[in-house]
Amino acid sequence: MNNQRKFRVYSFICKEFIYFDIYDYPSGIAGGVSEPQQYTGLKDKNNIEVYEGDIVEWGKLKYLVEWNHIACKWQGRCPYYHSYHHPTTENFRNSIS
């Protein structure tokens, strides 16, 4: 697992993500941005970083990447199944597409 503290916000004005780390919040952005989303430390099969709020495909299902505060790990939440149906960080590591 990667300990980088990287984040992104979506600019509704520019229609793109703005990436930054915890020590370098971008200046000059005011209003019109999403809540910050944290980097999970994982990359998908195309070597693209996976952030909180991303939709990932695992098997035939799609999952919303979110932080589980109780288990203290990243997981995917599938809205089509019961709340206990969560692949965790260990499952995602080598299988995110």
Summary of the structure (lengths in Angstrom):
residues: 97
radius of gyration: 14.3
end to end distance: 17.9
largest distance: 42.1
contacts: 223
relative contact order: 0.18
helix: 4%
strand: 42%
